[in-house]
Amino acid sequence: MKFGGNALMAERQDTRLTPSVLVADDWQDYALLDSGAGRKLERYGSIVVDRPDPQAFWPKALPAQNWQSAHAAFAGGDEEESGRWRHDKKIPDSWPMQWDGIKLNARLAAFRHLGVFPEHSVHWRWAQDAIQGAEKPQVLNLFGYTGMASLALAKAGAHVTHVDASKKSIGWGRENQALSGLDSAPIRWICDDAMAFVRRELRRGRTYHGIILDPPKHGRGPNGEVFELWEALPELLESCARLLDPKARFLIATVYAVRASFLAVHQGLDAALTTANAPKGVIESGEMTLLEQSAGRLLPTAIFARWRGL
């Protein structure tokens, strides 16, 4: 689902932008049951979890017993790097979920995550559509986590290069690949620092028809490389723009930072595309959201800017 919208040619500046609000409402195995008081109540497959979300500062809509019936809650810590899971009911080590035939094993992972960010489905189908008709499209997925975007693009016919600094996430992605019956899909799983990999690809003269860029706020590469979003983002955006093939179809950039603006990412991507002399295309930007079942509110999760080649 999509509300509003804006389009901007890569070579044109415009300060009167209207954000698009993208709603991830195409899941059966995920639901945002309720939100409020800095928390969100979610169903991942058969498991209900209670997690922090500082943007849900409105009152909860469901009664306390609904929240108390959750299988687990993430307790303590104001930042993602702190806190721990509290198990209130018996939970398996992992359990199945799927989106459009792509399967994954969900589990309670560190830093309050479960192996998938459901709001990203708003980009998976859009990217699948963008590569339709392309012959052996090459797609680069940076900070690819457990591989749902990589699997969605591979299912649509792309040759995917999946890059993540975590060996555990790479292993989880391969597990999801086998679970989805996509063992023979052309996916290169690479454990590497995203910035270092992009720099090498530029030196090699490689190009891609589609790029997904989903960086964390903070991170470390496999060799201890330090990643800070606002220091790295300008170079990452320009490097990704330079990696676009002359027949490129898309570039998606998402940012999880509460104080960030879609305008900043939009204009940063526009500048990167212009500097890189990228192919002509249209930029759309705005917010990614989840639709709450209890009161119908939209919970913002991330901002985005995405470019589609003409």
C-alpha positions in Angstrom: 0.0 0.0 0.0 1.2 3.5 -0.8 0.0 7.0 0.3 1.1 10.2 -1.4 4.2 10.3 -3.4 6.9 12.3 -5.1 9.0 11.9 -8.2 12.2 13.8 -8.9 14.5 13.5 -12.0 18.0 12.8 -10.8 19.4 15.9 -12.6 16.8 18.3 -11.1 16.5 19.8 -7.7 13.1 20.6 -6.1 12.5 21.7 -2.5 8.7 21.1 -2.6 8.8 17.4 -2.0 5.9 15.3 -0.7 6.9 12.1 1.0 5.5 8.7 0.0 4.2 6.6 2.9 4.7 2.9 2.1 2.7 0.4 4.2 3.9 -3.2 4.4 0.5 -4.8 4.3 1.3 -7.9 2.2 2.1 -10.3 5.0 0.1 -13.3 6.4 2.8 -14.5 8.8 3.4 -11.1 10.4 1.1 -8.6 12.1 1.6 -5.5 14.2 -1.1 -6.2 16.8 -0.8 -3.1 18.8 1.6 -0.3 19.8 1.9 2.5 22.3 3.8 3.6 25.4 7.1 3.1 23.6 6.4 -0.5 22.8 5.0 -2.6 19.9 3.2 -6.0 20.1 3.9 -8.2 17.0 3.1 -11.6 15.7 5.9 -13.4 13.9 4.3 -16.6 12.5 2.9 -18.3 15.6 5.0 -16.3 18.1 3.9 -13.0 19.7 6.6 -10.6 21.0 6.7 -7.3 22.9 9.5 -5.0 21.8 10.6 -1.4 22.4 9.8 1.3 19.8 10.4 4.9 20.9 8.2 6.3 18.1 5.1 4.6 19.4 4.5 7.3 22.1 0.7 7.2 21.9 -1.4 5.1 24.3 -1.8 1.4 23.8 -5.2 0.4 22.2 -5.4 -3.2 23.5 -5.9 -4.1 27.1 -3.0 -5.2 29.3 -3.9 -8.9 29.2 -3.2 -8.9 25.4 0.3 -7.6 26.0 0.8 -10.0 28.9 0.0 -13.0 26.7 3.1 -12.4 24.6 5.5 -15.3 24.3 8.5 -13.0 25.0 9.5 -9.4 25.6 12.7 -7.5 25.0 13.5 -5.9 28.3 15.8 -3.1 29.3 18.2 -0.9 27.4 17.4 2.3 25.5 19.6 1.3 22.5 19.5 -1.7 20.3 22.9 -2.8 21.6 21.6 -3.3 25.1 18.9 -5.3 26.8 17.8 -8.9 26.6 14.9 -11.2 25.8 12.6 -12.3 28.6 10.8 -15.5 27.8 7.4 -15.7 29.3 6.3 -18.9 27.5 8.2 -21.8 25.9 9.5 -20.8 22.5 11.3 -23.1 20.0 14.8 -22.2 19.0 13.4 -21.2 15.5 10.1 -21.4 13.8 8.9 -21.0 10.2 7.6 -17.9 8.4 7.1 -17.0 4.8 6.4 -14.1 2.4 5.1 -14.8 -1.1 6.6 -18.3 -1.0 10.0 -17.3 0.4 10.6 -19.0 3.7 12.7 -18.1 6.7 13.4 -19.4 10.1 12.6 -16.7 12.6 14.2 -16.8 16.0 14.9 -14.5 19.0 18.2 -12.9 18.0 20.4 -10.4 19.8 19.7 -6.7 19.7 15.9 -7.3 19.8 15.7 -8.7 16.2 14.0 -11.9 14.9 15.7 -12.4 11.5 13.5 -10.2 9.3 12.4 -6.6 9.0 8.8 -7.0 7.8 8.5 -3.4 6.6 11.1 -4.1 3.9 8.5 -6.1 1.9 7.4 -2.7 0.4 10.7 -2.7 -1.5 11.0 -6.4 -2.5 8.0 -6.5 -4.8 8.9 -3.0 -6.2 12.4 -4.3 -7.0 11.1 -7.5 -8.5 8.9 -5.5 -10.8 11.8 -3.1 -11.7 13.9 -6.0 -13.1 11.2 -7.6 -15.1 12.3 -8.0 -18.7 16.0 -7.5 -17.9 18.4 -10.3 -19.1 20.3 -11.8 -16.2 20.1 -8.7 -14.1 22.9 -8.3 -11.6 21.8 -7.1 -8.1 23.9 -6.0 -5.2 22.5 -6.3 -1.7 24.7 -4.5 0.9 24.2 -5.1 4.6 21.9 -8.0 3.4 21.3 -9.5 6.9 19.5 -12.9 6.6 18.8 -12.6 2.9 15.0 -12.0 2.4 15.6 -9.3 -0.2 18.3 -11.4 -1.9 15.9 -14.4 -2.1 13.1 -12.3 -3.4 15.3 -10.9 -6.2 16.8 -14.3 -7.0 13.3 -15.7 -7.3 12.5 -13.0 -9.8 15.5 -14.0 -12.0 18.3 -11.8 -10.6 21.9 -12.9 -10.1 22.4 -11.6 -6.6 25.6 -10.6 -4.7 24.7 -10.6 -1.0 27.2 -8.8 1.3 27.1 -8.7 5.1 29.8 -8.4 7.8 28.2 -11.1 10.0 29.1 -14.8 9.4 26.1 -15.7 11.5 23.7 -13.7 9.2 25.3 -15.2 6.1 24.7 -18.7 7.5 21.1 -17.7 8.4 20.6 -16.5 4.8 21.9 -19.8 3.4 19.5 -21.6 5.7 16.6 -19.5 4.4 17.7 -20.2 0.9 17.5 -23.9 1.4 14.2 -23.7 3.3 12.8 -21.7 0.3 13.9 -24.3 -2.2 16.2 -21.8 -3.9 19.4 -23.8 -3.5 20.2 -23.4 -7.2 19.5 -19.7 -7.3 22.5 -17.6 -8.4 23.4 -15.9 -5.1 26.9 -15.1 -4.0 27.1 -15.0 -0.2 30.0 -12.7 0.8 31.1 -11.9 4.3 32.9 -8.6 4.0 32.9 -5.0 5.1 30.4 -3.2 2.8 32.5 -0.1 2.2 35.6 -2.1 1.5 33.7 -4.4 -0.9 32.2 -1.4 -2.8 35.6 0.2 -3.2 37.0 -3.0 -4.7 34.0 -3.3 -7.1 34.7 0.2 -8.3 38.3 -0.6 -9.0 37.3 -3.8 -10.8 34.9 -1.8 -13.0 31.9 -3.9 -12.0 28.3 -2.6 -12.5 24.9 -3.7 -11.3 21.4 -3.4 -12.6 20.0 -3.0 -9.1 21.4 -2.1 -5.6 19.9 -2.4 -2.2 21.6 -0.3 0.6 20.3 -0.9 4.1 23.0 0.3 6.5 22.9 0.2 10.3 23.4 3.2 12.5 26.6 1.6 13.8 28.5 -1.5 13.0 31.7 -3.4 12.6 33.2 -5.3 9.7 34.6 -8.8 9.9 38.1 -7.4 10.5 37.0 -4.9 13.1 36.2 -2.0 10.6 34.2 0.7 12.3 31.0 1.8 10.6 29.2 5.1 11.5 26.2 5.8 9.3 26.4 9.6 8.9 30.2 9.5 8.3 29.9 6.7 5.7 26.6 7.4 4.0 27.7 10.1 1.5 30.5 7.9 0.1 28.3 4.8 0.1 25.6 6.6 -1.9 28.0 8.0 -4.4 29.8 4.7 -4.7 26.6 2.8 -5.3 25.5 5.4 -7.9 28.9 4.8 -9.7 28.2 1.1 -9.6 25.0 1.4 -11.6 25.0 -0.1 -15.0 24.0 2.1 -17.9 20.9 0.0 -18.1 20.3 -0.1 -14.4 16.8 -0.5 -13.1 16.9 0.5 -9.4 18.7 1.7 -6.3 17.1 1.5 -2.8 18.5 3.2 0.3 16.9 2.9 3.7 17.9 4.5 7.0 16.9 3.6 10.5 17.6 6.8 12.5 14.9 8.5 14.4 16.3 12.0 14.0 16.9 11.6 10.2 14.7 13.1 7.5 13.6 11.6 4.3 14.6 14.9 2.7 18.2 14.3 3.8 18.4 10.9 2.2 16.5 12.0 -0.9 18.8 14.9 -1.6 21.9 12.9 -0.7 20.9 10.2 -3.2 20.1 12.9 -5.8 23.5 14.5 -5.3 25.3 11.1 -5.6 23.5 10.2 -8.8 24.3 13.6 -10.3 28.0 13.4 -9.3 28.2 9.9 -10.7 26.6 10.9 -13.9 24.2 8.0 -13.4 21.5 7.0 -16.0 18.3 9.1 -16.0 15.7 8.0 -13.6 13.1 9.0 -11.0 13.6 9.3 -7.2 10.9 8.5 -4.7 11.3 9.0 -1.0 9.4 9.0 2.2 8.7 6.7 5.2 8.3 2.9 5.5 5.5 1.9 7.9 3.6 -1.0 9.5 -0.2 -1.0 9.8 -1.5 -1.6 13.3 -4.4 -4.0 13.6 -5.8 -2.7 16.9 -6.5 1.0 16.1 -5.4 1.3 12.4 -2.5 3.6 13.2 0.7 3.6 11.0 3.9 2.9 12.9 6.9 4.6 11.1 9.9 2.3 11.0 12.5 3.8 8.6 13.0 6.5 5.9 13.9 5.6 2.4 14.9 7.0 -1.0 14.7 4.8 -4.1 15.6 5.5 -7.7 14.2 3.8 -10.7 15.8 4.0 -14.1 13.8 5.2 -17.0 
